[in-house]
């Protein structure tokens, strides 16, 4: 109820002009907004849980857009995934235009992508072959986005599968007692989806190896088995 009142009072339910994360206006807005939220908590108007939903998170890992409060993003990422699935045969421009019809949705997609990239590079050992494979995979995705060939290169129908596994990974990492075996299994499942289901043009094992998307020595053991560093 308090969250709903805030949305109405400050007009945050309406489309907002673009504020990129490095803009002075965005930083000022974040400082003022968080001060308001903290003052509400001090006056016991909202709970600790509502503070988490309302506050603007700090940009800790170079996310390219302003990180809006969770309550504003709500189901925006799920809506974007649904749109990507529906527009599977459309162009990048059409899909991006559809996503950008909501500024919050655009920000949710970019924040999620940047955060996933950061997370995977953080929990996989820097000098491992797995770290190199993940880096190459993101490079291919980034390149396809730059040349506006993402929907020609990747099956957007596979994105919900990746999303589901990433949710599971985050849940495992958020546990007070972390199960490294489950984390490894989830990373392996993510890799299989990315290689088997995400690319439109499937590559054989030799092509994957040559492109840096598979281990040089498949007999060396299971992927990620000895390459994970849990926070």
VOMI-111372 format. One line per field, with one value per residue: x negated, y negated, z negated of N, C-alpha, C, O in turn; residue in one letter. Coordinates in nm, 2 decimals, decimal comma. Example, Ala and Ser with C-alpha at 12.3 -4.5 7.8 and 13.67 -1.06 7.14 Angstrom:
! residues 2
neast -1,32  -1,28 $
nnorth 0,57  0,22 $
nup -0,78  -0,71 $
caeast -1,23  -1,37 $
canorth 0,45  0,11 $
caup -0,78  -0,71 $
ceast -1,32  -1,29 $
cnorth 0,33  0,00 $
cup -0,78  -0,79 $
oeast -1,42  -1,34 $
onorth 0,33  -0,11 $
oup -0,85  -0,80 $
res a  s $
//
This chain:
! residues 231
neast -0,08  -0,19  -0,39  -0,24  -0,12  -0,34  -0,42  -0,21  -0,22  -0,48  -0,47  -0,59  -0,49  -0,46  -0,59  -0,94  -1,18  -1,49  -1,76  -2,08  -2,33  -2,56  -2,51  -2,49  -2,25  -2,11  -2,26  -2,22  -1,94  -1,92  -2,05  -1,88  -1,64  -1,69  -1,74  -1,49  -1,35  -1,49  -1,42  -1,15  -1,16  -1,28  -1,08  -0,91  -0,72  -0,74  -0,85  -1,15  -1,17  -1,02  -1,19  -1,40  -1,27  -1,21  -1,44  -1,70  -1,94  -2,30  -2,53  -2,72  -2,87  -2,93  -2,69  -2,50  -2,28  -2,05  -1,98  -1,69  -1,44  -1,34  -1,06  -0,96  -1,04  -0,94  -0,76  -0,89  -1,12  -1,03  -0,82  -0,97  -1,11  -0,90  -0,81  -1,04  -1,03  -0,79  -0,85  -1,03  -1,12  -1,16  -1,33  -1,62  -1,59  -1,31  -1,24  -1,39  -1,27  -1,02  -1,07  -1,17  -0,95  -0,87  -1,04  -1,13  -1,14  -1,33  -1,56  -1,55  -1,62  -1,88  -2,02  -1,99  -2,14  -2,40  -2,45  -2,44  -2,66  -2,87  -2,84  -2,89  -3,16  -3,27  -3,24  -3,37  -3,69  -3,95  -4,17  -4,10  -4,00  -3,73  -3,65  -3,75  -3,60  -3,34  -3,38  -3,43  -3,18  -3,01  -3,13  -3,06  -2,78  -2,77  -2,88  -2,70  -2,48  -2,58  -2,61  -2,35  -2,24  -2,14  -1,89  -1,91  -2,12  -2,08  -1,85  -1,57  -1,38  -1,50  -1,58  -1,40  -1,46  -1,73  -1,70  -1,55  -1,74  -1,94  -1,80  -1,79  -2,06  -2,13  -1,97  -2,09  -2,34  -2,27  -2,22  -2,29  -2,45  -2,64  -2,61  -2,85  -2,85  -2,60  -2,60  -2,79  -2,67  -2,45  -2,57  -2,68  -2,45  -2,35  -2,55  -2,51  -2,26  -2,31  -2,50  -2,38  -2,11  -2,08  -2,22  -2,15  -2,27  -2,41  -2,71  -2,97  -3,17  -3,44  -3,44  -3,34  -3,55  -3,76  -3,66  -3,67  -3,48  -3,46  -3,62  -3,98  -4,08  -3,87  -3,88  -3,98  -3,81  -3,50  -3,33  -3,36  -3,40  -3,63  -3,66  -3,52  -3,47  -3,33  -3,14 $
nnorth 0,12  -0,12  -0,14  -0,17  -0,42  -0,58  -0,55  -0,68  -0,94  -1,04  -1,00  -0,77  -0,56  -0,62  -0,65  -0,73  -0,97  -0,89  -0,81  -0,77  -0,56  -0,70  -0,96  -1,29  -1,38  -1,14  -1,04  -1,23  -1,22  -0,96  -0,98  -1,17  -1,04  -0,80  -0,91  -1,01  -0,76  -0,64  -0,82  -0,77  -0,52  -0,56  -0,69  -0,49  -0,44  -0,27  0,08  0,28  0,46  0,33  0,11  0,23  0,29  0,04  -0,14  -0,29  -0,10  -0,11  -0,17  0,08  0,24  0,12  0,11  0,02  -0,15  -0,35  -0,21  -0,12  -0,12  0,20  0,24  0,09  0,22  0,48  0,71  0,65  0,77  1,03  0,97  0,87  1,10  1,25  1,10  1,12  1,39  1,41  1,25  1,39  1,43  1,18  0,86  0,72  0,45  0,41  0,57  0,45  0,20  0,26  0,35  0,11  -0,04  -0,07  -0,24  -0,15  0,12  0,14  0,07  0,27  0,50  0,43  0,40  0,65  0,81  0,70  0,75  1,03  1,09  0,98  1,13  1,40  1,38  1,32  1,54  1,74  1,88  1,66  1,73  1,96  2,21  2,22  1,96  1,82  1,93  1,84  1,57  1,55  1,63  1,42  1,22  1,29  1,25  0,98  0,87  0,95  0,79  0,54  0,53  0,56  0,82  1,00  1,14  1,29  1,45  1,58  1,80  1,66  1,79  1,96  1,80  1,78  2,03  2,00  1,79  1,91  2,09  1,91  1,78  1,99  2,02  1,78  1,80  2,02  1,90  1,71  1,84  1,90  2,12  2,25  2,47  2,61  2,81  2,81  2,55  2,58  2,78  2,63  2,43  2,58  2,67  2,43  2,37  2,58  2,52  2,27  2,34  2,55  2,48  2,20  2,08  2,03  2,15  2,45  2,58  2,81  3,02  2,97  2,72  2,56  2,58  2,47  2,21  2,12  2,19  2,42  2,67  2,73  2,98  3,22  3,45  3,37  3,34  3,25  2,95  2,65  2,78  2,75  2,48  2,28  2,01  1,94  1,67 $
nup 0,00  -0,08  0,10  0,34  0,30  0,31  0,57  0,70  0,59  0,67  0,94  1,06  1,19  1,44  1,78  1,80  1,87  2,04  1,83  1,81  1,64  1,58  1,57  1,43  1,33  1,28  1,07  0,87  0,84  0,74  0,49  0,35  0,37  0,22  -0,03  -0,10  -0,12  -0,33  -0,54  -0,56  -0,66  -0,90  -1,03  -1,06  -0,86  -0,65  -0,61  -0,66  -0,45  -0,26  -0,22  -0,08  0,16  0,25  0,25  0,45  0,59  0,56  0,83  0,87  1,04  1,30  1,45  1,73  1,73  1,53  1,22  1,14  0,87  0,73  0,72  0,93  1,15  1,14  1,32  1,56  1,69  1,74  1,91  2,13  2,20  2,29  2,51  2,67  2,73  2,87  3,09  3,25  3,51  3,60  3,67  3,51  3,46  3,45  3,23  3,03  3,03  2,94  2,68  2,58  2,56  2,31  2,07  1,82  1,87  2,07  1,92  1,73  1,88  1,98  1,74  1,62  1,81  1,80  1,53  1,51  1,67  1,52  1,28  1,36  1,45  1,21  1,03  1,16  1,19  1,28  1,45  1,56  1,81  1,84  1,77  1,99  2,19  2,13  2,15  2,43  2,53  2,44  2,58  2,84  2,83  2,77  3,00  3,19  3,12  3,16  3,44  3,51  3,54  3,36  3,34  3,57  3,52  3,28  3,10  2,98  2,84  2,66  2,45  2,22  2,09  2,02  1,84  1,64  1,53  1,45  1,25  1,06  1,01  0,89  0,66  0,53  0,48  0,30  0,07  -0,28  -0,34  -0,10  0,17  0,35  0,55  0,65  0,76  0,96  1,12  1,21  1,36  1,56  1,68  1,78  1,96  2,15  2,25  2,36  2,57  2,70  2,75  2,78  3,00  3,34  3,56  3,54  3,40  3,46  3,23  3,29  3,42  3,22  3,03  3,18  3,20  2,95  2,77  2,64  2,43  2,48  2,43  2,40  2,23  1,99  1,78  1,62  1,72  1,53  1,30  1,14  1,14  1,00  0,79  0,50  0,35 $
caeast 0,00  -0,28  -0,46  -0,14  -0,10  -0,46  -0,42  -0,11  -0,27  -0,59  -0,45  -0,69  -0,43  -0,45  -0,72  -1,03  -1,29  -1,61  -1,87  -2,19  -2,38  -2,68  -2,46  -2,49  -2,11  -2,07  -2,32  -2,15  -1,81  -1,94  -2,08  -1,76  -1,53  -1,72  -1,72  -1,34  -1,31  -1,54  -1,34  -1,02  -1,19  -1,31  -0,95  -0,83  -0,61  -0,77  -0,93  -1,29  -1,15  -0,98  -1,31  -1,47  -1,20  -1,20  -1,56  -1,78  -2,07  -2,42  -2,58  -2,84  -2,95  -2,92  -2,56  -2,50  -2,16  -2,02  -1,92  -1,56  -1,40  -1,28  -0,91  -0,92  -1,08  -0,84  -0,76  -0,94  -1,21  -0,95  -0,75  -1,07  -1,13  -0,78  -0,82  -1,15  -0,98  -0,69  -0,91  -1,15  -1,16  -1,17  -1,46  -1,67  -1,53  -1,17  -1,24  -1,44  -1,16  -0,91  -1,12  -1,19  -0,82  -0,87  -1,18  -1,17  -1,17  -1,47  -1,66  -1,56  -1,69  -2,02  -2,07  -2,00  -2,25  -2,53  -2,47  -2,47  -2,80  -2,95  -2,83  -2,96  -3,30  -3,31  -3,24  -3,45  -3,83  -3,99  -4,27  -4,05  -3,95  -3,59  -3,64  -3,78  -3,48  -3,23  -3,42  -3,41  -3,03  -2,96  -3,18  -2,98  -2,65  -2,79  -2,91  -2,57  -2,40  -2,65  -2,58  -2,20  -2,21  -2,11  -1,78  -1,95  -2,23  -2,04  -1,71  -1,51  -1,29  -1,59  -1,60  -1,33  -1,53  -1,85  -1,65  -1,51  -1,86  -2,00  -1,73  -1,83  -2,20  -2,13  -1,91  -2,20  -2,45  -2,22  -2,20  -2,40  -2,54  -2,64  -2,64  -2,93  -2,82  -2,48  -2,64  -2,86  -2,56  -2,37  -2,66  -2,69  -2,32  -2,35  -2,64  -2,45  -2,15  -2,38  -2,57  -2,29  -1,98  -2,07  -2,27  -2,07  -2,36  -2,48  -2,85  -3,02  -3,27  -3,57  -3,41  -3,33  -3,68  -3,83  -3,60  -3,70  -3,35  -3,46  -3,76  -4,07  -4,10  -3,75  -3,90  -4,04  -3,71  -3,37  -3,34  -3,33  -3,42  -3,74  -3,68  -3,43  -3,51  -3,20  -3,16 $
canorth 0,00  -0,24  -0,15  -0,22  -0,56  -0,65  -0,56  -0,78  -1,07  -1,08  -0,97  -0,67  -0,45  -0,67  -0,64  -0,83  -1,00  -0,81  -0,86  -0,67  -0,55  -0,79  -1,10  -1,36  -1,39  -1,01  -1,02  -1,33  -1,16  -0,84  -1,03  -1,23  -0,94  -0,71  -0,99  -1,01  -0,63  -0,62  -0,90  -0,70  -0,40  -0,61  -0,73  -0,36  -0,44  -0,15  0,18  0,31  0,53  0,23  0,03  0,30  0,28  -0,10  -0,21  -0,28  -0,04  -0,17  -0,10  0,14  0,31  0,06  0,13  -0,10  -0,23  -0,37  -0,09  -0,16  -0,03  0,33  0,23  0,03  0,32  0,59  0,81  0,60  0,86  1,14  0,92  0,86  1,23  1,29  1,03  1,18  1,52  1,38  1,19  1,48  1,42  1,04  0,80  0,66  0,31  0,43  0,63  0,34  0,09  0,32  0,35  -0,03  -0,11  -0,10  -0,28  -0,06  0,25  0,13  0,06  0,40  0,59  0,40  0,42  0,80  0,86  0,65  0,81  1,17  1,10  0,96  1,24  1,52  1,36  1,31  1,67  1,84  1,84  1,57  1,79  2,09  2,22  2,19  1,81  1,78  1,97  1,75  1,44  1,56  1,63  1,28  1,14  1,32  1,19  0,83  0,84  0,96  0,68  0,42  0,53  0,58  0,95  1,09  1,24  1,38  1,54  1,66  1,83  1,59  1,89  2,02  1,71  1,82  2,14  1,94  1,71  2,00  2,15  1,80  1,76  2,10  1,99  1,67  1,85  2,10  1,81  1,63  1,92  1,89  2,24  2,27  2,61  2,59  2,91  2,76  2,43  2,64  2,84  2,52  2,36  2,68  2,67  2,30  2,38  2,67  2,44  2,16  2,40  2,64  2,43  2,06  2,05  2,08  2,24  2,54  2,60  2,94  3,01  2,92  2,58  2,50  2,58  2,37  2,08  2,09  2,21  2,56  2,70  2,79  3,12  3,27  3,55  3,31  3,33  3,18  2,81  2,58  2,86  2,69  2,34  2,20  1,95  1,89  1,55 $
caup 0,00  -0,09  0,23  0,44  0,27  0,35  0,72  0,74  0,55  0,75  1,08  1,10  1,27  1,58  1,85  1,75  1,97  2,02  1,75  1,81  1,50  1,56  1,58  1,30  1,29  1,22  0,93  0,78  0,82  0,65  0,35  0,30  0,35  0,11  -0,16  -0,12  -0,16  -0,47  -0,63  -0,58  -0,74  -1,04  -1,09  -1,07  -0,77  -0,57  -0,67  -0,60  -0,33  -0,16  -0,19  0,02  0,28  0,29  0,27  0,57  0,56  0,61  0,95  0,82  1,15  1,43  1,53  1,83  1,71  1,39  1,16  1,08  0,76  0,77  0,73  1,06  1,26  1,12  1,42  1,68  1,75  1,79  2,03  2,23  2,25  2,36  2,64  2,75  2,77  2,97  3,21  3,28  3,65  3,63  3,67  3,38  3,45  3,41  3,10  2,94  3,03  2,86  2,55  2,54  2,54  2,16  2,03  1,72  1,93  2,13  1,81  1,67  1,97  1,98  1,60  1,61  1,89  1,74  1,40  1,54  1,72  1,41  1,19  1,41  1,44  1,07  0,96  1,23  1,17  1,39  1,54  1,60  1,94  1,84  1,77  2,13  2,27  2,09  2,21  2,58  2,55  2,42  2,70  2,96  2,81  2,78  3,14  3,27  3,08  3,23  3,58  3,52  3,59  3,25  3,37  3,68  3,47  3,16  3,09  2,86  2,77  2,56  2,34  2,09  2,03  1,96  1,73  1,53  1,47  1,38  1,12  0,98  0,98  0,79  0,54  0,47  0,43  0,19  -0,05  -0,38  -0,32  0,04  0,22  0,47  0,65  0,72  0,84  1,08  1,20  1,27  1,46  1,67  1,75  1,85  2,08  2,24  2,31  2,45  2,68  2,78  2,78  2,81  3,13  3,45  3,64  3,44  3,44  3,41  3,13  3,34  3,45  3,08  2,98  3,26  3,17  2,80  2,69  2,58  2,38  2,57  2,39  2,34  2,14  1,87  1,67  1,64  1,72  1,41  1,18  1,06  1,18  0,94  0,66  0,44  0,27 $
ceast -0,09  -0,35  -0,37  -0,13  -0,22  -0,47  -0,32  -0,16  -0,38  -0,59  -0,55  -0,62  -0,42  -0,59  -0,81  -1,14  -1,41  -1,71  -1,97  -2,26  -2,50  -2,64  -2,46  -2,35  -2,07  -2,13  -2,25  -2,01  -1,82  -1,96  -1,96  -1,66  -1,56  -1,71  -1,57  -1,30  -1,36  -1,47  -1,21  -1,04  -1,21  -1,18  -0,86  -0,71  -0,62  -0,86  -1,07  -1,27  -1,11  -1,09  -1,39  -1,41  -1,20  -1,33  -1,63  -1,91  -2,19  -2,47  -2,72  -2,93  -2,93  -2,80  -2,54  -2,37  -2,14  -1,95  -1,80  -1,52  -1,33  -1,13  -0,87  -0,95  -0,98  -0,86  -0,82  -1,03  -1,13  -0,87  -0,84  -1,10  -1,02  -0,78  -0,92  -1,11  -0,88  -0,75  -1,04  -1,20  -1,17  -1,31  -1,49  -1,60  -1,38  -1,16  -1,28  -1,33  -1,05  -0,95  -1,13  -1,06  -0,80  -1,02  -1,22  -1,21  -1,31  -1,57  -1,67  -1,64  -1,84  -2,09  -2,09  -2,12  -2,38  -2,55  -2,51  -2,62  -2,89  -2,96  -2,91  -3,11  -3,36  -3,33  -3,32  -3,60  -3,88  -4,08  -4,22  -4,01  -3,80  -3,56  -3,66  -3,66  -3,36  -3,26  -3,39  -3,26  -2,97  -3,01  -3,10  -2,84  -2,66  -2,81  -2,78  -2,48  -2,45  -2,61  -2,43  -2,17  -2,18  -2,00  -1,81  -2,05  -2,18  -1,89  -1,65  -1,42  -1,37  -1,61  -1,53  -1,40  -1,66  -1,81  -1,62  -1,64  -1,94  -1,94  -1,78  -1,97  -2,20  -2,07  -2,02  -2,31  -2,40  -2,20  -2,32  -2,50  -2,53  -2,68  -2,72  -2,89  -2,69  -2,51  -2,70  -2,76  -2,48  -2,45  -2,67  -2,56  -2,31  -2,44  -2,58  -2,34  -2,21  -2,43  -2,47  -2,17  -1,98  -2,12  -2,18  -2,15  -2,44  -2,62  -2,89  -3,13  -3,40  -3,55  -3,40  -3,46  -3,76  -3,78  -3,62  -3,57  -3,35  -3,61  -3,85  -4,09  -3,97  -3,77  -3,96  -3,94  -3,59  -3,39  -3,29  -3,36  -3,53  -3,76  -3,59  -3,48  -3,38  -3,23  -3,14 $
cnorth -0,13  -0,26  -0,21  -0,37  -0,64  -0,66  -0,66  -0,92  -1,12  -1,05  -0,87  -0,56  -0,49  -0,65  -0,76  -0,85  -0,92  -0,88  -0,75  -0,67  -0,64  -0,93  -1,16  -1,36  -1,26  -1,00  -1,11  -1,27  -1,05  -0,88  -1,09  -1,13  -0,85  -0,78  -0,99  -0,87  -0,60  -0,70  -0,84  -0,58  -0,45  -0,65  -0,61  -0,36  -0,31  -0,05  0,20  0,37  0,42  0,13  0,10  0,29  0,13  -0,18  -0,19  -0,22  -0,12  -0,09  -0,05  0,21  0,26  0,10  0,00  -0,19  -0,25  -0,25  -0,13  -0,07  0,09  0,32  0,17  0,13  0,44  0,70  0,77  0,70  0,98  1,09  0,91  1,00  1,29  1,23  1,09  1,32  1,51  1,33  1,26  1,46  1,27  0,98  0,74  0,53  0,32  0,48  0,52  0,23  0,13  0,31  0,20  -0,10  -0,14  -0,12  -0,18  0,08  0,25  0,14  0,20  0,50  0,56  0,43  0,57  0,85  0,82  0,72  0,96  1,18  1,08  1,07  1,36  1,50  1,35  1,45  1,78  1,79  1,77  1,64  1,93  2,09  2,19  2,03  1,76  1,81  1,88  1,61  1,44  1,56  1,49  1,19  1,16  1,25  1,04  0,79  0,85  0,85  0,55  0,41  0,56  0,71  1,05  1,19  1,33  1,48  1,63  1,68  1,76  1,68  1,96  1,93  1,74  1,93  2,09  1,86  1,80  2,05  2,04  1,77  1,86  2,07  1,89  1,72  1,94  2,01  1,73  1,71  1,90  2,00  2,27  2,41  2,59  2,68  2,86  2,64  2,48  2,70  2,74  2,45  2,45  2,68  2,54  2,31  2,47  2,59  2,34  2,22  2,48  2,57  2,28  2,02  2,11  2,18  2,32  2,57  2,74  2,92  2,94  2,76  2,51  2,48  2,47  2,22  2,03  2,11  2,35  2,58  2,76  2,94  3,17  3,37  3,50  3,31  3,25  3,03  2,75  2,65  2,81  2,55  2,24  2,14  1,88  1,77  1,58 $
cup 0,00  0,04  0,34  0,42  0,32  0,51  0,77  0,71  0,64  0,90  1,14  1,18  1,42  1,65  1,81  1,86  1,94  1,93  1,74  1,67  1,48  1,56  1,44  1,24  1,22  1,08  0,83  0,74  0,72  0,51  0,28  0,27  0,23  -0,03  -0,20  -0,18  -0,30  -0,57  -0,66  -0,67  -0,89  -1,11  -1,10  -0,97  -0,68  -0,65  -0,60  -0,47  -0,22  -0,13  -0,07  0,16  0,34  0,32  0,40  0,54  0,62  0,73  0,91  0,93  1,29  1,51  1,61  1,81  1,56  1,34  1,08  0,96  0,81  0,80  0,86  1,17  1,26  1,23  1,55  1,76  1,81  1,91  2,15  2,29  2,33  2,50  2,73  2,81  2,88  3,10  3,26  3,42  3,70  3,63  3,53  3,36  3,40  3,27  3,00  2,93  2,94  2,71  2,49  2,53  2,39  2,12  1,91  1,77  2,00  2,03  1,75  1,75  1,97  1,85  1,58  1,69  1,84  1,61  1,41  1,58  1,61  1,31  1,23  1,41  1,30  1,00  1,04  1,23  1,30  1,49  1,59  1,75  1,95  1,84  1,92  2,22  2,25  2,16  2,36  2,61  2,54  2,54  2,82  2,95  2,83  2,93  3,22  3,24  3,15  3,37  3,61  3,58  3,48  3,28  3,49  3,63  3,36  3,16  2,96  2,78  2,65  2,44  2,21  2,02  1,95  1,83  1,61  1,46  1,40  1,25  1,02  0,93  0,87  0,66  0,46  0,41  0,31  0,06  -0,15  -0,37  -0,17  0,08  0,36  0,58  0,73  0,81  0,97  1,18  1,28  1,38  1,58  1,75  1,83  1,98  2,19  2,32  2,41  2,58  2,77  2,83  2,83  2,95  3,24  3,54  3,55  3,50  3,39  3,31  3,17  3,37  3,31  3,02  3,05  3,23  3,03  2,72  2,63  2,53  2,48  2,55  2,32  2,23  2,00  1,75  1,71  1,63  1,58  1,28  1,08  1,09  1,11  0,81  0,60  0,35  0,12 $
oeast -0,06  -0,37  -0,41  -0,12  -0,21  -0,50  -0,35  -0,15  -0,38  -0,68  -0,58  -0,69  -0,39  -0,69  -0,76  -1,17  -1,44  -1,75  -1,95  -2,27  -2,53  -2,72  -2,42  -2,33  -1,99  -2,07  -2,23  -1,97  -1,74  -1,91  -1,93  -1,59  -1,48  -1,68  -1,54  -1,23  -1,29  -1,45  -1,16  -0,96  -1,16  -1,16  -0,74  -0,61  -0,52  -0,92  -1,09  -1,35  -1,15  -1,10  -1,43  -1,47  -1,19  -1,33  -1,61  -1,99  -2,17  -2,45  -2,82  -3,05  -2,91  -2,81  -2,56  -2,36  -2,20  -1,86  -1,81  -1,57  -1,26  -1,08  -0,76  -0,88  -0,95  -0,96  -0,79  -1,02  -1,16  -0,85  -0,80  -1,11  -1,04  -0,74  -0,90  -1,14  -0,88  -0,70  -1,13  -1,32  -1,19  -1,40  -1,41  -1,56  -1,34  -1,08  -1,22  -1,32  -1,00  -0,87  -1,10  -1,06  -0,72  -1,10  -1,34  -1,30  -1,38  -1,67  -1,78  -1,71  -1,92  -2,20  -2,19  -2,19  -2,47  -2,67  -2,59  -2,69  -2,99  -3,06  -2,99  -3,19  -3,47  -3,42  -3,34  -3,62  -3,87  -4,07  -4,30  -3,98  -3,75  -3,47  -3,59  -3,62  -3,30  -3,16  -3,34  -3,21  -2,89  -2,94  -3,07  -2,78  -2,58  -2,75  -2,75  -2,40  -2,37  -2,59  -2,39  -2,08  -2,19  -2,02  -1,75  -2,06  -2,22  -1,81  -1,69  -1,39  -1,31  -1,66  -1,59  -1,40  -1,68  -1,87  -1,65  -1,64  -2,00  -2,00  -1,80  -2,00  -2,28  -2,13  -2,03  -2,36  -2,49  -2,18  -2,43  -2,62  -2,43  -2,78  -2,66  -2,90  -2,69  -2,45  -2,67  -2,77  -2,45  -2,39  -2,67  -2,56  -2,26  -2,40  -2,59  -2,33  -2,16  -2,42  -2,48  -2,12  -1,89  -2,05  -2,14  -2,09  -2,53  -2,64  -2,85  -3,18  -3,45  -3,64  -3,46  -3,49  -3,83  -3,86  -3,58  -3,57  -3,24  -3,70  -3,80  -4,11  -3,96  -3,68  -3,98  -3,98  -3,59  -3,47  -3,20  -3,35  -3,51  -3,87  -3,58  -3,54  -3,33  -3,33  -3,15 $
onorth -0,22  -0,37  -0,29  -0,44  -0,75  -0,76  -0,74  -1,01  -1,24  -1,08  -0,87  -0,47  -0,41  -0,64  -0,87  -0,76  -0,89  -1,00  -0,65  -0,78  -0,67  -1,02  -1,09  -1,34  -1,26  -0,95  -1,07  -1,27  -1,03  -0,83  -1,06  -1,13  -0,82  -0,72  -0,98  -0,86  -0,54  -0,65  -0,84  -0,55  -0,38  -0,64  -0,62  -0,30  -0,26  -0,09  0,13  0,34  0,43  0,08  0,03  0,28  0,12  -0,27  -0,09  -0,28  -0,18  0,03  -0,11  0,24  0,33  0,12  -0,11  -0,29  -0,19  -0,19  -0,18  0,05  0,09  0,38  0,20  0,13  0,49  0,77  0,83  0,71  1,02  1,17  0,94  1,01  1,35  1,29  1,10  1,35  1,59  1,37  1,20  1,47  1,24  1,06  0,73  0,50  0,24  0,43  0,50  0,18  0,05  0,27  0,18  -0,22  -0,23  -0,04  -0,15  0,15  0,35  0,21  0,24  0,58  0,65  0,48  0,62  0,94  0,91  0,76  1,01  1,27  1,15  1,12  1,42  1,59  1,38  1,47  1,88  1,67  1,82  1,62  2,00  1,99  2,13  1,99  1,67  1,73  1,83  1,55  1,34  1,49  1,46  1,10  1,07  1,20  0,98  0,69  0,76  0,80  0,47  0,30  0,58  0,72  1,17  1,31  1,43  1,59  1,75  1,60  1,80  1,65  2,02  1,98  1,73  1,94  2,13  1,86  1,76  2,06  2,06  1,74  1,83  2,09  1,90  1,68  1,93  2,04  1,68  1,65  1,88  1,98  2,32  2,46  2,56  2,65  2,88  2,62  2,43  2,68  2,75  2,42  2,41  2,69  2,54  2,26  2,43  2,61  2,32  2,17  2,47  2,60  2,24  1,94  2,23  2,28  2,27  2,58  2,78  2,81  2,86  2,69  2,39  2,38  2,39  2,13  1,92  2,05  2,39  2,52  2,84  3,01  3,16  3,39  3,58  3,27  3,19  2,98  2,80  2,60  2,81  2,49  2,13  2,22  1,78  1,77  1,49 $
oup 0,07  0,09  0,42  0,52  0,38  0,56  0,87  0,79  0,68  0,97  1,26  1,24  1,50  1,58  1,80  1,93  1,82  1,96  1,68  1,61  1,36  1,55  1,34  1,12  1,12  0,99  0,72  0,62  0,63  0,41  0,17  0,16  0,15  -0,13  -0,31  -0,28  -0,39  -0,68  -0,77  -0,75  -0,98  -1,23  -1,13  -1,00  -0,63  -0,74  -0,50  -0,37  -0,10  -0,01  0,02  0,26  0,46  0,40  0,47  0,47  0,72  0,75  0,92  0,91  1,38  1,63  1,56  1,88  1,48  1,41  0,96  0,96  0,91  0,89  0,91  1,27  1,36  1,22  1,66  1,88  1,92  2,01  2,26  2,41  2,43  2,60  2,85  2,92  2,98  3,21  3,30  3,44  3,81  3,59  3,44  3,25  3,31  3,19  2,89  2,82  2,86  2,63  2,38  2,50  2,36  2,14  1,91  1,72  1,99  2,05  1,71  1,69  1,95  1,84  1,53  1,63  1,82  1,58  1,34  1,54  1,60  1,27  1,16  1,38  1,28  0,92  0,98  1,26  1,41  1,61  1,65  1,80  2,05  1,90  1,96  2,30  2,35  2,21  2,42  2,70  2,62  2,58  2,90  3,05  2,90  2,97  3,31  3,33  3,20  3,43  3,73  3,67  3,50  3,26  3,50  3,69  3,35  3,22  2,85  2,66  2,56  2,33  2,10  1,89  1,84  1,73  1,50  1,34  1,30  1,15  0,90  0,81  0,77  0,55  0,34  0,30  0,23  -0,04  -0,10  -0,38  -0,13  0,03  0,46  0,70  0,85  0,92  1,08  1,30  1,40  1,49  1,70  1,87  1,94  2,08  2,30  2,44  2,52  2,68  2,89  2,94  2,90  3,02  3,23  3,58  3,48  3,62  3,28  3,29  3,10  3,33  3,30  2,96  2,99  3,23  2,99  2,61  2,57  2,59  2,57  2,65  2,20  2,14  1,91  1,64  1,81  1,55  1,52  1,17  0,96  1,07  1,15  0,72  0,65  0,28  0,04 $
res x  x  x  x  x  x  x  x  x  x  x  x  x  x  x  x  x  x  x  x  x  x  x  x  x  x  x  x  x  x  x  x  x  x  x  x  x  x  x  x  x  x  x  x  x  x  x  x  x  x  x  x  x  x  x  x  x  x  x  x  x  x  x  x  x  x  x  x  x  x  x  x  x  x  x  x  x  x  x  x  x  x  x  x  x  x  x  x  x  x  x  x  x  x  x  x  x  x  x  x  x  x  x  x  x  x  x  x  x  x  x  x  x  x  x  x  x  x  x  x  x  x  x  x  x  x  x  x  x  x  x  x  x  x  x  x  x  x  x  x  x  x  x  x  x  x  x  x  x  x  x  x  x  x  x  x  x  x  x  x  x  x  x  x  x  x  x  x  x  x  x  x  x  x  x  x  x  x  x  x  x  x  x  x  x  x  x  x  x  x  x  x  x  x  x  x  x  x  x  x  x  x  x  x  x  x  x  x  x  x  x  x  x  x  x  x  x  x  x  x  x  x  x  x  x  x  x  x  x  x  x $
//
